[in-house]
Amino acid sequence: MGRNHGTITVGPSNVTNKEYGIGMATGYYDEATKVESNIGTIENIGTINVSDDNSVGMYAVGTGSKAINRGTINLSGNNTTGMYIDRHAIGEKLRNYSNNTDCEWKRNQRGSCNKWWSN
């Protein structure tokens, strides 16, 4: 399991080249071969700052991948996402984002996002 106890500052994204700034990530989906790999679990207990446009705090893709947020994800850039959950991955949001109220996942794909909060 990958776990953050400190502070992550997410870098910029280049949407044209499909290169995204991501604080923590697990899983990979190869669009050409349709194969999922690098499945695992990530957990944020610290802080993830997402200030650059189009960037993501936590990303999980693929069956068996899981992203857990027990910390804080600060969103301040345009089109930023706290948790991006895709292709049957699971997201658990146990704390609120500073500027967002829901987990988000890619449209038209199956994913799960537990919206239980404990403050």
PAVEXMI-286540 format. One record per atom (N, C-alpha, C): residue number from 1; residue in one letter; atom name; x, y, z. Coordinates in Angstrom, 1 decimal, always signed. Layout:
! residues N
(NUM,'A','CA',(X,Y,Z))
...
! end
This chain:
! residues 119
(1,'M','N',(+0.9,-1.2,+0.0))
(1,'M','CA',(+0.0,+0.0,+0.0))
(1,'M','C',(+0.9,+1.2,+0.0))
(2,'G','N',(+0.5,+2.2,-0.9))
(2,'G','CA',(+1.2,+3.5,-0.8))
(2,'G','C',(+0.4,+4.4,+0.1))
(3,'R','N',(+1.2,+5.0,+1.0))
(3,'R','CA',(+0.5,+5.9,+2.0))
(3,'R','C',(+1.2,+7.2,+2.2))
(4,'N','N',(+0.4,+8.3,+2.2))
(4,'N','CA',(+0.9,+9.6,+2.4))
(4,'N','C',(+0.6,+10.1,+3.7))
(5,'H','N',(+1.6,+10.5,+4.5))
(5,'H','CA',(+1.4,+11.1,+5.8))
(5,'H','C',(+1.8,+12.6,+5.8))
(6,'G','N',(+2.4,+13.0,+4.8))
(6,'G','CA',(+2.9,+14.4,+4.7))
(6,'G','C',(+2.1,+15.3,+3.8))
(7,'T','N',(+2.7,+16.1,+3.1))
(7,'T','CA',(+2.1,+17.1,+2.1))
(7,'T','C',(+2.6,+16.8,+0.7))
(8,'I','N',(+1.6,+16.6,-0.2))
(8,'I','CA',(+2.0,+16.5,-1.6))
(8,'I','C',(+1.4,+17.7,-2.3))
(9,'T','N',(+2.3,+18.3,-3.1))
(9,'T','CA',(+1.9,+19.4,-4.0))
(9,'T','C',(+1.9,+18.9,-5.4))
(10,'V','N',(+0.7,+18.8,-6.0))
(10,'V','CA',(+0.6,+18.3,-7.4))
(10,'V','C',(+1.0,+19.2,-8.4))
(11,'G','N',(+1.8,+18.7,-9.4))
(11,'G','CA',(+2.3,+19.6,-10.5))
(11,'G','C',(+1.3,+19.8,-11.6))
(12,'P','N',(+1.7,+20.5,-12.6))
(12,'P','CA',(+0.7,+20.8,-13.7))
(12,'P','C',(+0.4,+19.7,-14.6))
(13,'S','N',(-0.7,+19.8,-15.4))
(13,'S','CA',(-1.1,+18.9,-16.4))
(13,'S','C',(-0.9,+19.5,-17.8))
(14,'N','N',(-0.7,+18.6,-18.8))
(14,'N','CA',(-0.6,+19.0,-20.2))
(14,'N','C',(-1.7,+18.1,-20.9))
(15,'V','N',(-2.9,+18.7,-20.9))
(15,'V','CA',(-4.0,+18.0,-21.5))
(15,'V','C',(-3.8,+17.6,-22.9))
(16,'T','N',(-3.2,+18.4,-23.7))
(16,'T','CA',(-3.0,+18.1,-25.1))
(16,'T','C',(-2.2,+16.8,-25.3))
(17,'N','N',(-1.2,+16.6,-24.4))
(17,'N','CA',(-0.4,+15.4,-24.5))
(17,'N','C',(-0.8,+14.3,-23.6))
(18,'K','N',(-2.0,+14.5,-23.0))
(18,'K','CA',(-2.6,+13.5,-22.0))
(18,'K','C',(-1.6,+13.2,-20.9))
(19,'E','N',(-0.9,+14.2,-20.4))
(19,'E','CA',(+0.0,+14.1,-19.2))
(19,'E','C',(-0.7,+14.9,-18.1))
(20,'Y','N',(-1.0,+14.1,-17.0))
(20,'Y','CA',(-1.7,+14.8,-15.9))
(20,'Y','C',(-0.9,+14.8,-14.6))
(21,'G','N',(-1.0,+15.9,-13.9))
(21,'G','CA',(-0.5,+16.0,-12.6))
(21,'G','C',(-1.4,+15.3,-11.6))
(22,'I','N',(-0.8,+14.3,-10.9))
(22,'I','CA',(-1.6,+13.4,-10.0))
(22,'I','C',(-0.8,+13.3,-8.7))
(23,'G','N',(-1.4,+13.5,-7.6))
(23,'G','CA',(-0.8,+13.4,-6.3))
(23,'G','C',(-0.4,+12.0,-5.9))
(24,'M','N',(-1.4,+11.1,-6.0))
(24,'M','CA',(-1.2,+9.6,-5.7))
(24,'M','C',(-2.0,+8.8,-6.8))
(25,'A','N',(-1.4,+7.7,-7.2))
(25,'A','CA',(-2.1,+6.9,-8.3))
(25,'A','C',(-1.8,+5.4,-8.0))
(26,'T','N',(-2.8,+4.7,-8.4))
(26,'T','CA',(-2.7,+3.2,-8.5))
(26,'T','C',(-3.4,+2.7,-9.7))
(27,'G','N',(-2.9,+1.7,-10.3))
(27,'G','CA',(-3.5,+1.1,-11.5))
(27,'G','C',(-3.2,+1.8,-12.8))
(28,'Y','N',(-3.2,+1.0,-13.8))
(28,'Y','CA',(-2.9,+1.5,-15.2))
(28,'Y','C',(-3.8,+0.8,-16.2))
(29,'Y','N',(-4.4,+1.5,-17.1))
(29,'Y','CA',(-5.2,+0.9,-18.1))
(29,'Y','C',(-4.6,+1.3,-19.5))
(30,'D','N',(-4.2,+0.3,-20.2))
(30,'D','CA',(-3.6,+0.5,-21.6))
(30,'D','C',(-4.8,+0.5,-22.6))
(31,'E','N',(-5.1,+1.6,-23.1))
(31,'E','CA',(-6.2,+1.7,-24.1))
(31,'E','C',(-6.0,+0.9,-25.3))
(32,'A','N',(-4.7,+0.7,-25.8))
(32,'A','CA',(-4.5,+0.0,-27.0))
(32,'A','C',(-4.7,-1.5,-26.8))
(33,'T','N',(-4.3,-2.1,-25.6))
(33,'T','CA',(-4.4,-3.5,-25.4))
(33,'T','C',(-5.6,-3.9,-24.5))
(34,'K','N',(-6.2,-2.9,-23.9))
(34,'K','CA',(-7.4,-3.1,-23.0))
(34,'K','C',(-7.0,-3.9,-21.7))
(35,'V','N',(-5.7,-3.8,-21.3))
(35,'V','CA',(-5.2,-4.5,-20.2))
(35,'V','C',(-5.0,-3.6,-19.0))
(36,'E','N',(-5.4,-4.0,-17.8))
(36,'E','CA',(-5.2,-3.3,-16.5))
(36,'E','C',(-3.9,-3.9,-15.9))
(37,'S','N',(-3.1,-3.0,-15.3))
(37,'S','CA',(-1.9,-3.5,-14.6))
(37,'S','C',(-1.6,-2.5,-13.4))
(38,'N','N',(-0.6,-2.9,-12.6))
(38,'N','CA',(-0.2,-2.1,-11.5))
(38,'N','C',(-1.3,-1.8,-10.5))
(39,'I','N',(-2.1,-2.8,-10.2))
(39,'I','CA',(-3.3,-2.6,-9.3))
(39,'I','C',(-2.7,-2.6,-7.9))
(40,'G','N',(-3.4,-1.7,-7.1))
(40,'G','CA',(-3.0,-1.6,-5.7))
(40,'G','C',(-3.9,-0.7,-4.9))
(41,'T','N',(-3.4,-0.3,-3.7))
(41,'T','CA',(-4.1,+0.6,-2.8))
(41,'T','C',(-3.3,+1.8,-2.5))
(42,'I','N',(-3.9,+2.9,-2.5))
(42,'I','CA',(-3.2,+4.1,-2.0))
(42,'I','C',(-4.1,+4.8,-0.9))
(43,'E','N',(-3.4,+5.4,+0.0))
(43,'E','CA',(-4.2,+6.0,+1.2))
(43,'E','C',(-3.5,+7.4,+1.5))
(44,'N','N',(-4.3,+8.4,+1.6))
(44,'N','CA',(-3.9,+9.7,+2.0))
(44,'N','C',(-4.4,+10.0,+3.4))
(45,'I','N',(-3.4,+10.2,+4.3))
(45,'I','CA',(-3.7,+10.6,+5.7))
(45,'I','C',(-3.2,+12.0,+5.9))
(46,'G','N',(-2.4,+12.5,+5.0))
(46,'G','CA',(-1.9,+13.9,+5.1))
(46,'G','C',(-2.7,+14.9,+4.3))
(47,'T','N',(-2.0,+15.7,+3.5))
(47,'T','CA',(-2.6,+16.7,+2.7))
(47,'T','C',(-2.1,+16.6,+1.3))
(48,'I','N',(-3.0,+16.8,+0.3))
(48,'I','CA',(-2.7,+16.8,-1.1))
(48,'I','C',(-3.2,+18.2,-1.6))
(49,'N','N',(-2.3,+19.0,-2.1))
(49,'N','CA',(-2.7,+20.3,-2.7))
(49,'N','C',(-2.7,+20.2,-4.2))
(50,'V','N',(-3.9,+20.5,-4.8))
(50,'V','CA',(-4.1,+20.5,-6.2))
(50,'V','C',(-4.5,+21.9,-6.7))
(51,'S','N',(-3.5,+22.6,-7.1))
(51,'S','CA',(-3.7,+24.0,-7.5))
(51,'S','C',(-3.5,+24.3,-9.0))
(52,'D','N',(-2.9,+23.3,-9.7))
(52,'D','CA',(-2.7,+23.5,-11.2))
(52,'D','C',(-4.0,+23.0,-11.9))
(53,'D','N',(-4.4,+23.7,-13.0))
(53,'D','CA',(-5.5,+23.4,-13.7))
(53,'D','C',(-5.5,+21.9,-14.2))
(54,'N','N',(-6.6,+21.2,-14.2))
(54,'N','CA',(-6.8,+19.9,-14.8))
(54,'N','C',(-6.0,+18.8,-14.1))
(55,'S','N',(-5.6,+19.0,-12.9))
(55,'S','CA',(-4.8,+18.1,-12.1))
(55,'S','C',(-5.7,+17.3,-11.1))
(56,'V','N',(-5.2,+16.2,-10.6))
(56,'V','CA',(-5.9,+15.3,-9.8))
(56,'V','C',(-5.2,+15.0,-8.4))
(57,'G','N',(-6.0,+14.9,-7.4))
(57,'G','CA',(-5.4,+14.5,-6.1))
(57,'G','C',(-5.1,+13.1,-6.0))
(58,'M','N',(-6.1,+12.2,-6.2))
(58,'M','CA',(-5.9,+10.7,-6.1))
(58,'M','C',(-6.5,+10.1,-7.3))
(59,'Y','N',(-5.9,+9.1,-7.8))
(59,'Y','CA',(-6.3,+8.4,-9.1))
(59,'Y','C',(-6.2,+6.9,-8.8))
(60,'A','N',(-7.3,+6.2,-9.1))
(60,'A','CA',(-7.3,+4.7,-9.0))
(60,'A','C',(-8.1,+4.2,-10.3))
(61,'V','N',(-7.5,+3.2,-10.9))
(61,'V','CA',(-8.1,+2.6,-12.1))
(61,'V','C',(-7.9,+1.1,-12.1))
(62,'G','N',(-8.9,+0.3,-12.4))
(62,'G','CA',(-8.9,-1.1,-12.6))
(62,'G','C',(-9.5,-1.9,-11.4))
(63,'T','N',(-10.0,-3.0,-11.7))
(63,'T','CA',(-10.6,-3.9,-10.7))
(63,'T','C',(-9.5,-4.3,-9.7))
(64,'G','N',(-9.8,-4.0,-8.4))
(64,'G','CA',(-8.8,-4.3,-7.3))
(64,'G','C',(-8.1,-3.1,-6.9))
(65,'S','N',(-8.1,-2.0,-7.6))
(65,'S','CA',(-7.4,-0.8,-7.2))
(65,'S','C',(-8.3,+0.0,-6.2))
(66,'K','N',(-7.7,+0.7,-5.3))
(66,'K','CA',(-8.5,+1.3,-4.2))
(66,'K','C',(-7.8,+2.6,-3.8))
(67,'A','N',(-8.5,+3.7,-3.7))
(67,'A','CA',(-8.0,+5.0,-3.2))
(67,'A','C',(-8.8,+5.4,-2.0))
(68,'I','N',(-8.1,+5.6,-0.9))
(68,'I','CA',(-8.7,+6.0,+0.4))
(68,'I','C',(-8.2,+7.3,+0.8))
(69,'N','N',(-9.1,+8.2,+1.1))
(69,'N','CA',(-8.7,+9.6,+1.6))
(69,'N','C',(-9.2,+9.7,+3.0))
(70,'R','N',(-8.3,+9.8,+3.9))
(70,'R','CA',(-8.5,+10.0,+5.4))
(70,'R','C',(-8.0,+11.4,+5.7))
(71,'G','N',(-7.4,+12.1,+4.8))
(71,'G','CA',(-6.7,+13.4,+5.1))
(71,'G','C',(-7.5,+14.5,+4.4))
(72,'T','N',(-6.7,+15.4,+3.8))
(72,'T','CA',(-7.3,+16.6,+3.2))
(72,'T','C',(-6.8,+16.7,+1.8))
(73,'I','N',(-7.7,+17.0,+0.9))
(73,'I','CA',(-7.4,+17.3,-0.5))
(73,'I','C',(-7.9,+18.7,-0.8))
(74,'N','N',(-6.9,+19.6,-1.0))
(74,'N','CA',(-7.3,+21.0,-1.3))
(74,'N','C',(-7.3,+21.3,-2.8))
(75,'L','N',(-8.5,+21.7,-3.3))
(75,'L','CA',(-8.6,+22.0,-4.7))
(75,'L','C',(-8.7,+23.5,-4.9))
(76,'S','N',(-7.9,+24.0,-5.8))
(76,'S','CA',(-8.0,+25.4,-6.0))
(76,'S','C',(-7.8,+25.8,-7.5))
(77,'G','N',(-7.3,+24.9,-8.4))
(77,'G','CA',(-7.2,+25.2,-9.8))
(77,'G','C',(-8.5,+24.9,-10.5))
(78,'N','N',(-8.5,+25.4,-11.8))
(78,'N','CA',(-9.7,+25.1,-12.6))
(78,'N','C',(-9.7,+23.6,-13.1))
(79,'N','N',(-10.9,+23.0,-13.1))
(79,'N','CA',(-11.1,+21.6,-13.5))
(79,'N','C',(-10.2,+20.7,-12.7))
(80,'T','N',(-10.0,+20.9,-11.5))
(80,'T','CA',(-9.3,+20.0,-10.6))
(80,'T','C',(-10.3,+18.9,-10.1))
(81,'T','N',(-9.7,+17.7,-9.7))
(81,'T','CA',(-10.5,+16.6,-9.2))
(81,'T','C',(-9.9,+16.1,-8.0))
(82,'G','N',(-10.6,+15.9,-6.9))
(82,'G','CA',(-10.1,+15.3,-5.7))
(82,'G','C',(-9.8,+13.8,-5.8))
(83,'M','N',(-10.7,+13.0,-6.3))
(83,'M','CA',(-10.5,+11.6,-6.5))
(83,'M','C',(-11.1,+11.2,-7.8))
(84,'Y','N',(-10.3,+10.6,-8.7))
(84,'Y','CA',(-10.7,+10.2,-10.0))
(84,'Y','C',(-10.7,+8.6,-10.0))
(85,'I','N',(-11.8,+8.0,-10.0))
(85,'I','CA',(-12.0,+6.6,-9.9))
(85,'I','C',(-12.6,+6.0,-11.2))
(86,'D','N',(-11.9,+5.0,-11.7))
(86,'D','CA',(-12.3,+4.5,-13.1))
(86,'D','C',(-12.1,+3.0,-13.2))
(87,'R','N',(-12.9,+2.4,-14.1))
(87,'R','CA',(-12.8,+1.0,-14.5))
(87,'R','C',(-12.8,+0.0,-13.3))
(88,'H','N',(-13.9,+0.1,-12.5))
(88,'H','CA',(-14.2,-0.8,-11.4))
(88,'H','C',(-13.3,-0.6,-10.2))
(89,'A','N',(-12.5,+0.5,-10.1))
(89,'A','CA',(-11.8,+0.8,-8.9))
(89,'A','C',(-12.7,+1.3,-7.9))
(90,'I','N',(-12.2,+1.3,-6.6))
(90,'I','CA',(-13.0,+1.8,-5.5))
(90,'I','C',(-12.4,+3.0,-4.9))
(91,'G','N',(-13.2,+4.0,-4.5))
(91,'G','CA',(-12.7,+5.2,-3.8))
(91,'G','C',(-13.5,+5.3,-2.5))
(92,'E','N',(-12.7,+5.6,-1.4))
(92,'E','CA',(-13.4,+5.8,-0.1))
(92,'E','C',(-12.9,+7.2,+0.3))
(93,'K','N',(-13.9,+8.1,+0.5))
(93,'K','CA',(-13.7,+9.4,+1.0))
(93,'K','C',(-14.2,+9.5,+2.4))
(94,'L','N',(-13.2,+9.6,+3.3))
(94,'L','CA',(-13.6,+9.6,+4.7))
(94,'L','C',(-13.4,+11.0,+5.3))
(95,'R','N',(-13.0,+11.9,+4.5))
(95,'R','CA',(-12.9,+13.3,+4.9))
(95,'R','C',(-13.3,+14.2,+3.7))
(96,'N','N',(-13.7,+15.4,+4.0))
(96,'N','CA',(-14.2,+16.3,+3.0))
(96,'N','C',(-13.0,+16.9,+2.2))
(97,'Y','N',(-13.2,+17.3,+1.0))
(97,'Y','CA',(-12.3,+18.2,+0.3))
(97,'Y','C',(-12.6,+19.6,+0.7))
(98,'S','N',(-11.6,+20.5,+0.5))
(98,'S','CA',(-11.8,+21.9,+0.9))
(98,'S','C',(-12.7,+22.6,+0.0))
(99,'N','N',(-12.7,+22.2,-1.3))
(99,'N','CA',(-13.5,+22.9,-2.3))
(99,'N','C',(-14.3,+22.0,-3.2))
(100,'N','N',(-14.7,+20.8,-2.7))
(100,'N','CA',(-15.4,+19.8,-3.5))
(100,'N','C',(-16.3,+19.0,-2.5))
(101,'T','N',(-17.4,+18.5,-3.0))
(101,'T','CA',(-18.3,+17.7,-2.1))
(101,'T','C',(-18.5,+16.3,-2.5))
(102,'D','N',(-18.0,+15.9,-3.7))
(102,'D','CA',(-18.2,+14.5,-4.1))
(102,'D','C',(-17.0,+13.9,-4.7))
(103,'C','N',(-16.9,+12.6,-4.6))
(103,'C','CA',(-15.9,+11.8,-5.3))
(103,'C','C',(-16.4,+11.9,-6.8))
(104,'E','N',(-15.4,+11.9,-7.7))
(104,'E','CA',(-15.7,+12.0,-9.1))
(104,'E','C',(-15.1,+10.8,-9.8))
(105,'W','N',(-15.8,+10.3,-10.8))
(105,'W','CA',(-15.2,+9.2,-11.7))
(105,'W','C',(-15.5,+9.5,-13.1))
(106,'K','N',(-14.8,+8.9,-14.0))
(106,'K','CA',(-15.0,+9.1,-15.4))
(106,'K','C',(-16.3,+8.6,-15.9))
(107,'R','N',(-17.0,+9.4,-16.6))
(107,'R','CA',(-18.3,+9.0,-17.1))
(107,'R','C',(-18.3,+7.8,-18.0))
(108,'N','N',(-19.3,+7.1,-18.0))
(108,'N','CA',(-19.5,+5.9,-18.9))
(108,'N','C',(-18.6,+4.7,-18.5))
(109,'Q','N',(-18.0,+4.8,-17.3))
(109,'Q','CA',(-17.2,+3.7,-16.9))
(109,'Q','C',(-17.7,+3.3,-15.5))
(110,'R','N',(-17.5,+2.1,-15.1))
(110,'R','CA',(-18.0,+1.6,-13.8))
(110,'R','C',(-16.9,+1.8,-12.8))
(111,'G','N',(-17.3,+2.5,-11.7))
(111,'G','CA',(-16.5,+2.7,-10.6))
(111,'G','C',(-17.3,+2.8,-9.4))
(112,'S','N',(-16.7,+2.9,-8.2))
(112,'S','CA',(-17.5,+3.0,-7.0))
(112,'S','C',(-16.9,+4.1,-6.1))
(113,'C','N',(-17.7,+4.9,-5.5))
(113,'C','CA',(-17.1,+5.9,-4.6))
(113,'C','C',(-18.0,+5.9,-3.3))
(114,'N','N',(-17.4,+5.6,-2.2))
(114,'N','CA',(-18.1,+5.6,-0.9))
(114,'N','C',(-18.1,+7.0,-0.4))
(115,'K','N',(-19.3,+7.6,-0.3))
(115,'K','CA',(-19.4,+9.0,+0.1))
(115,'K','C',(-19.6,+9.2,+1.6))
(116,'W','N',(-19.2,+8.2,+2.4))
(116,'W','CA',(-19.4,+8.3,+3.8))
(116,'W','C',(-18.3,+9.2,+4.4))
(117,'W','N',(-18.7,+10.2,+5.2))
(117,'W','CA',(-17.8,+11.2,+5.7))
(117,'W','C',(-17.7,+11.0,+7.3))
(118,'S','N',(-16.5,+11.2,+7.8))
(118,'S','CA',(-16.5,+11.3,+9.3))
(118,'S','C',(-15.7,+12.5,+9.6))
(119,'N','N',(-16.3,+13.5,+10.2))
(119,'N','CA',(-15.6,+14.8,+10.6))
(119,'N','C',(-15.5,+14.9,+12.1))
! end
